[in-house]
């Protein structure tokens, strides 16, 4: 059981209050300049309850997620630390969790990670000592039992709000809610889903989630994002692991004049948000817009999310 002396994170308080939560990804720079992080964060902080520091998504090399979290915490922002199992063994993972907590980073998103074959270092050695469920159990043990996996005692346990990812759009579809149930049982308190471009499939997923009673046990944020063009949509659905974009969306973008496709992509994103926001069991949205932080702000403002509505 989580220690009641722990202080809730701002992100956690928003979710518990019933307000519709908004998180967004800060895509890591290919740079050692902290100002590149701060410039992106400045745009996101005014419209988001949590800023995800992405951990080498797609198995591509960038500034580390832990470093980004340290920079964000230093200036008062609320980061969500993405930690992947692909690149670390259990020794490194437990050390990074303690180090993050010592820096004031308390929102932890546990992910298995994309295979190295998807990224820019396909010859790298993948670790995968854990998967995301084992990572959740480990983080919860460190928090609730003040103990490493080895059984050795931790003198000051990390104060963590634990999350995981979910992909309702990849087969086998009937297995996806069961997978979510395993993550909740392992300790997940919030979920951020993969991009949602098929609302009907997501509605069916949420129906099964509700049938299992999981919507009462975990906060679910739907992944959304704007598409720059039909070419970007084609690239994402063919090259980005786990992303499913229906033909009708790609065709809609193709029929749009080239100069208007980014605007149309934003409109599609906002239409999807409008459809999913009132689904029972949805607690918020997670916006993913690769190096388009300005668009995140526009989407939030134009969707009418400020001030933040309270879920009924």
C-alpha positions as CSV (number, residue, x, y, z in Angstrom):
1,X,0.0,0.0,0.0
2,X,1.4,3.4,-0.9
3,X,2.6,5.4,2.1
4,X,0.0,7.9,3.0
5,X,2.7,10.4,4.0
6,X,3.6,10.8,0.4
7,X,2.6,14.0,-1.2
8,X,0.5,13.7,-4.4
9,X,1.9,15.1,-7.6
10,X,0.2,18.0,-9.3
11,X,-0.8,15.6,-12.1
12,X,-2.2,13.1,-9.6
13,X,-4.2,15.9,-7.9
14,X,-5.8,17.0,-11.2
15,X,-6.9,13.4,-11.9
16,X,-8.2,12.8,-8.4
17,X,-10.2,16.1,-8.5
18,X,-12.1,14.9,-11.5
19,X,-10.8,17.6,-13.8
20,X,-10.1,16.5,-17.3
21,X,-6.3,16.0,-17.4
22,X,-4.0,16.9,-20.3
23,X,-0.4,15.7,-20.8
24,X,1.8,16.1,-23.8
25,X,5.2,14.8,-25.0
26,X,8.3,16.9,-25.0
27,X,10.3,15.4,-27.7
28,X,13.9,15.2,-26.7
29,X,16.5,17.4,-28.6
30,X,19.5,16.1,-30.4
31,X,21.6,18.6,-28.4
32,X,23.3,19.2,-25.1
33,X,21.7,22.7,-24.9
34,X,19.2,22.8,-22.0
35,X,17.6,25.9,-23.6
36,X,16.1,23.6,-26.3
37,X,14.3,21.7,-23.6
38,X,13.1,24.9,-21.8
39,X,11.8,26.5,-25.0
40,X,9.6,23.5,-25.7
41,X,8.5,23.2,-22.1
42,X,7.5,26.8,-21.9
43,X,4.9,26.3,-24.6
44,X,3.6,23.1,-23.0
45,X,3.5,24.1,-19.4
46,X,0.7,26.6,-19.8
47,X,-1.7,24.1,-21.2
48,X,-0.7,20.7,-19.7
49,X,-0.8,19.1,-16.3
50,X,2.2,16.9,-17.0
51,X,5.0,16.9,-19.6
52,X,6.3,13.6,-20.7
53,X,10.0,13.3,-21.2
54,X,10.3,10.7,-24.0
55,X,12.8,7.9,-23.5
56,X,14.4,7.3,-26.9
57,X,11.0,6.5,-28.6
58,X,11.2,4.5,-31.7
59,X,14.6,3.3,-30.5
60,X,16.2,6.5,-31.8
61,X,18.9,8.3,-29.8
62,X,18.2,11.7,-28.2
63,X,18.9,13.5,-24.9
64,X,18.0,11.1,-22.1
65,X,14.5,11.3,-20.5
66,X,16.0,11.4,-17.0
67,X,18.1,14.5,-17.9
68,X,15.1,16.2,-19.4
69,X,13.1,15.5,-16.2
70,X,15.9,16.9,-14.1
71,X,16.0,20.1,-16.1
72,X,12.2,20.4,-16.0
73,X,12.0,19.8,-12.2
74,X,14.7,22.4,-11.6
75,X,12.5,25.2,-13.0
76,X,9.3,24.0,-11.4
77,X,7.6,22.0,-14.2
78,X,5.8,18.7,-13.6
79,X,7.5,16.0,-15.7
80,X,6.4,12.5,-16.4
81,X,9.5,10.3,-16.6
82,X,9.3,7.7,-19.3
83,X,11.5,4.7,-18.5
84,X,12.0,2.0,-21.0
85,X,13.2,-1.6,-20.4
86,X,14.9,-1.8,-23.7
87,X,18.2,-0.2,-22.7
88,X,18.7,-1.0,-19.0
89,X,18.9,-4.1,-16.8
90,X,17.2,-4.2,-13.4
91,X,20.3,-2.8,-11.6
92,X,20.3,0.3,-13.8
93,X,16.5,0.7,-13.7
94,X,16.3,0.6,-9.9
95,X,19.2,3.1,-9.6
96,X,17.5,5.5,-12.1
97,X,14.2,5.3,-10.2
98,X,15.9,6.3,-7.0
99,X,17.9,9.0,-8.7
100,X,14.8,10.4,-10.4
101,X,12.9,10.5,-7.0
102,X,15.9,12.2,-5.4
103,X,15.7,14.9,-8.1
104,X,12.0,15.4,-7.4
105,X,10.7,13.4,-10.3
106,X,7.7,11.5,-9.1
107,X,5.5,10.7,-12.1
108,X,6.8,7.5,-13.7
109,X,5.6,5.9,-17.0
110,X,6.8,2.3,-17.3
111,X,7.1,1.1,-20.8
112,X,8.7,-2.0,-22.4
113,X,10.2,0.1,-25.3
114,X,10.4,-0.4,-29.1
115,X,12.8,-2.9,-30.5
116,X,16.1,-1.6,-31.6
117,X,15.4,-2.7,-35.2
118,X,12.9,0.2,-35.4
119,X,15.5,2.9,-34.7
120,X,18.7,4.5,-35.9
121,X,21.0,2.1,-34.1
122,X,19.7,-1.3,-35.3
123,X,23.0,-2.9,-34.3
124,X,22.6,-1.9,-30.7
125,X,22.2,-4.7,-28.1
126,X,18.7,-4.7,-26.6
127,X,18.4,-5.5,-22.9
128,X,14.8,-6.2,-22.1
129,X,15.7,-7.6,-18.7
130,X,12.1,-6.6,-17.7
131,X,8.9,-5.9,-19.5
132,X,6.6,-3.0,-18.4
133,X,4.6,-5.2,-16.0
134,X,7.7,-6.3,-14.2
135,X,9.0,-2.7,-14.1
136,X,5.7,-1.6,-12.5
137,X,6.0,-4.3,-9.9
138,X,9.6,-3.3,-9.2
139,X,8.8,0.4,-8.8
140,X,5.8,-0.4,-6.6
141,X,7.9,-2.7,-4.4
142,X,10.5,0.1,-4.0
143,X,7.8,2.6,-3.1
144,X,5.5,0.5,-0.9
145,X,8.0,-1.9,0.7
146,X,11.1,0.3,0.7
147,X,13.0,-2.6,-0.8
148,X,15.0,-3.5,-3.9
149,X,14.1,-6.6,-5.8
150,X,17.1,-8.3,-4.1
151,X,15.4,-7.8,-0.7
152,X,17.9,-5.2,0.4
153,X,16.4,-2.3,2.3
154,X,16.0,1.2,0.9
155,X,16.4,3.8,3.7
156,X,14.1,6.4,1.9
157,X,11.6,5.0,-0.5
158,X,10.8,6.8,-3.8
159,X,7.5,8.7,-3.8
160,X,6.0,7.7,-7.2
161,X,2.8,8.0,-9.2
162,X,2.9,5.0,-11.4
163,X,1.7,4.8,-15.0
164,X,1.9,2.6,-18.1
165,X,1.1,2.7,-21.7
166,X,-1.7,0.8,-23.6
167,X,-2.4,0.1,-27.2
168,X,-6.1,-0.7,-27.8
169,X,-5.5,-0.7,-31.6
170,X,-3.2,-3.6,-32.1
171,X,-4.5,-7.2,-32.4
172,X,-5.5,-9.4,-30.7
173,X,-8.1,-6.8,-29.7
174,X,-9.9,-8.9,-27.1
175,X,-6.6,-9.4,-25.3
176,X,-5.9,-5.7,-24.8
177,X,-8.2,-5.1,-21.9
178,X,-6.8,-8.2,-20.2
179,X,-3.3,-6.8,-20.7
180,X,-4.5,-3.5,-19.1
181,X,-5.8,-5.5,-16.1
182,X,-2.4,-7.0,-15.6
183,X,-0.8,-3.6,-15.6
184,X,-3.3,-2.3,-13.1
185,X,-2.7,-5.3,-10.9
186,X,1.0,-4.6,-11.1
187,X,0.6,-1.1,-9.8
188,X,-0.4,1.2,-12.7
189,X,-2.4,4.2,-11.5
190,X,-2.7,6.0,-14.8
191,X,-2.6,4.9,-18.4
192,X,-1.6,6.8,-21.6
193,X,-2.7,5.1,-24.7
194,X,-1.2,4.9,-28.2
195,X,-2.5,7.3,-30.8
196,X,-6.2,7.0,-31.3
197,X,-7.3,7.4,-34.9
198,X,-10.0,4.8,-34.8
199,X,-12.6,6.0,-32.4
200,X,-15.1,3.1,-32.9
201,X,-12.4,0.6,-32.0
202,X,-11.5,2.7,-28.9
203,X,-15.1,2.8,-27.8
204,X,-15.3,-1.0,-28.0
205,X,-12.1,-1.2,-26.0
206,X,-13.5,1.1,-23.3
207,X,-16.7,-1.0,-23.2
208,X,-14.6,-4.0,-22.3
209,X,-12.5,-2.0,-19.9
210,X,-15.7,-1.0,-18.1
211,X,-17.0,-4.5,-18.1
212,X,-13.9,-5.5,-16.2
213,X,-14.4,-2.6,-13.8
214,X,-10.9,-1.2,-14.7
215,X,-12.2,2.4,-15.3
216,X,-12.7,2.6,-11.5
217,X,-9.2,1.5,-10.8
218,X,-7.0,3.5,-13.1
219,X,-7.0,6.9,-14.9
220,X,-7.0,6.5,-18.7
221,X,-5.7,9.3,-20.9
222,X,-6.3,8.8,-24.6
223,X,-3.4,9.4,-27.0
224,X,-4.1,11.9,-29.7
225,X,-2.0,13.9,-32.1
226,X,-2.1,16.1,-35.3
227,X,-0.9,14.7,-38.6
228,X,1.3,17.0,-40.7
229,X,0.3,15.6,-44.1
230,X,-0.9,12.4,-45.8
231,X,2.8,11.5,-46.3
232,X,3.4,11.8,-42.5
233,X,0.3,9.6,-41.9
234,X,1.6,7.0,-44.3
235,X,5.1,7.0,-42.7
236,X,3.7,6.7,-39.2
237,X,1.4,3.8,-39.9
238,X,4.1,1.9,-41.8
239,X,7.2,2.8,-39.8
240,X,6.2,3.7,-36.2
241,X,5.6,0.6,-34.1
242,X,2.0,0.3,-32.8
243,X,0.5,3.1,-34.7
244,X,-2.7,2.3,-36.6
245,X,-4.2,5.0,-38.9
246,X,-7.4,4.0,-40.9
247,X,-7.4,4.5,-44.7
248,X,-10.3,7.0,-44.4
249,X,-8.0,9.4,-42.5
250,X,-5.2,9.1,-45.0
251,X,-7.6,9.6,-47.9
252,X,-9.1,12.6,-46.3
253,X,-5.6,14.2,-46.0
254,X,-4.8,13.2,-49.6
255,X,-7.9,15.0,-50.9
256,X,-6.8,18.1,-49.0
257,X,-4.6,20.6,-50.9
258,X,-1.0,20.2,-49.8
259,X,-0.7,23.6,-48.2
260,X,-3.9,22.9,-46.1
261,X,-2.9,19.4,-44.9
262,X,-1.4,20.4,-41.6
263,X,-4.4,22.5,-40.7
264,X,-6.7,19.5,-41.7
265,X,-4.5,17.2,-39.5
266,X,-5.1,19.5,-36.6
267,X,-8.8,19.5,-37.3
268,X,-8.9,15.7,-37.4
269,X,-7.2,15.6,-34.0
270,X,-9.6,18.0,-32.5
271,X,-12.6,16.0,-33.9
272,X,-11.2,12.9,-32.3
273,X,-10.7,14.7,-29.0
274,X,-14.4,15.8,-29.1
275,X,-15.5,12.2,-29.7
276,X,-13.4,10.6,-26.9
277,X,-13.6,13.2,-24.1
278,X,-17.0,12.1,-22.9
279,X,-16.5,8.4,-23.1
280,X,-17.1,6.9,-19.7
281,X,-13.8,6.0,-18.1
282,X,-11.7,8.5,-20.0
283,X,-9.9,10.9,-17.6
284,X,-8.0,13.0,-20.1
285,X,-5.9,13.1,-23.2
286,X,-2.2,12.7,-23.9
287,X,-1.1,14.8,-26.9
288,X,1.8,13.6,-29.1
289,X,3.0,16.1,-31.7
290,X,6.5,15.4,-32.8
291,X,8.4,18.7,-32.4
292,X,5.2,20.7,-32.9
293,X,4.7,22.1,-29.4
294,X,2.9,25.2,-30.7
295,X,0.3,22.9,-32.2
296,X,-0.3,21.3,-28.8
297,X,-1.1,24.7,-27.3
298,X,-3.4,25.6,-30.2
299,X,-5.3,22.3,-29.9
300,X,-5.8,22.7,-26.2
301,X,-7.0,26.3,-26.5
302,X,-9.2,25.8,-29.5
303,X,-10.8,22.7,-28.0
304,X,-12.0,24.7,-25.0
305,X,-10.0,23.0,-22.3
306,X,-9.0,26.1,-20.4
307,X,-10.2,26.4,-17.7
308,X,-10.1,22.6,-17.4
309,X,-13.6,20.9,-17.3
310,X,-14.6,18.5,-14.6
311,X,-15.5,15.0,-15.7
312,X,-19.1,14.1,-14.7
